[in-house]
Amino acid sequence: MDIEFDFSRVNLQYLIQFRDIAKQNPELAAAVFGLPAELVKLLAEVSLEFLVSLTSIKAPLFIPRTEPWWWSRLLIALKDARAHEVDTVIEHANLAVLDTVVGGGKQ
């Protein structure tokens, strides 16, 4: 089965957001996105015009960084319409990102 997906818009929006964070706070961007500071600083200098040129890339440029157990817990809670559990799982994701940034660890 040959199915084509077009992630070009998602890639572009992600890169724009990432670039904006990199411009404001390169150290934060490096920690959150898991890239070396040198690459983050390069991204901060890329123009929107050149980011848009990347829309020719249809494959996803980014993968979920959260562990599979987190996704399992989230998707089951969503499927079962357990709003409180969804809130708890989302809070955990936010804490994990904060820990990565503040503690210097990797997700």
C-alpha positions in Angstrom: 0.0 0.0 0.0 1.5 3.3 -1.1 0.1 6.2 0.9 1.6 9.7 0.7 1.4 12.1 3.5 2.3 15.8 3.2 3.8 17.1 6.4 5.2 20.3 4.7 2.8 22.6 6.6 3.5 21.0 9.9 7.2 21.1 9.3 7.0 24.8 8.4 5.0 25.8 11.4 7.3 23.8 13.7 10.4 25.5 12.2 8.9 28.9 12.5 8.0 28.4 16.1 11.4 26.8 16.8 13.1 29.8 15.1 11.2 32.3 17.1 12.1 30.6 20.4 15.7 30.4 19.2 15.8 34.1 18.5 14.4 34.9 22.0 16.3 32.4 24.0 18.8 30.1 22.3 19.7 28.1 25.4 16.0 27.3 26.1 15.5 26.4 22.4 18.5 24.1 22.5 17.2 22.3 25.6 13.6 22.0 24.5 14.4 20.8 21.0 17.4 18.7 21.9 19.8 20.3 19.5 23.3 21.8 20.1 23.3 25.5 20.7 25.4 26.1 17.6 22.6 24.7 15.4 19.9 26.6 17.3 21.8 29.8 16.7 22.0 29.1 13.0 18.3 28.5 12.8 17.6 31.8 14.5 19.3 33.5 11.6 17.3 31.8 8.8 14.8 34.0 7.0 11.2 33.1 6.7 11.7 32.9 2.9 14.2 30.1 3.2 12.1 28.3 5.8 9.2 28.4 3.3 11.5 26.8 0.7 11.6 23.7 2.8 7.9 23.0 2.1 9.2 20.8 -0.8 10.0 18.3 2.0 6.8 16.3 2.4 8.1 13.7 4.9 7.9 14.6 8.6 11.1 16.4 9.8 10.3 15.8 13.5 9.4 12.9 15.6 7.6 12.8 19.0 10.2 12.9 21.8 7.9 11.7 24.6 8.2 8.1 25.7 5.8 5.5 24.3 4.3 4.9 27.7 3.3 8.6 27.8 1.5 8.3 24.5 -0.2 5.1 25.5 -1.5 6.7 28.7 -2.7 9.8 26.8 -4.4 8.0 24.0 -6.2 5.6 26.3 -7.4 8.5 28.4 -8.6 10.4 25.3 -10.3 7.3 23.9 -12.1 6.7 27.3 -13.0 10.4 27.6 -11.3 10.7 31.0 -10.6 14.4 31.1 -8.9 14.3 34.5 -6.5 11.7 33.3 -5.8 13.7 30.2 -5.0 16.7 32.3 -2.6 14.7 34.4 -0.8 13.3 31.4 -0.5 16.7 29.8 0.8 18.2 33.1 3.5 15.4 33.1 4.6 16.4 29.6 4.9 20.0 30.7 6.9 19.0 33.8 9.2 16.8 31.7 10.0 19.7 29.4 10.6 22.0 32.3 12.9 19.4 33.9 14.8 19.1 30.7 15.3 22.9 30.5 16.0 23.5 34.2 17.8 20.3 35.1 19.7 20.1 31.9 18.7 16.5 31.4 17.4 14.9 28.2 13.9 13.6 27.7 
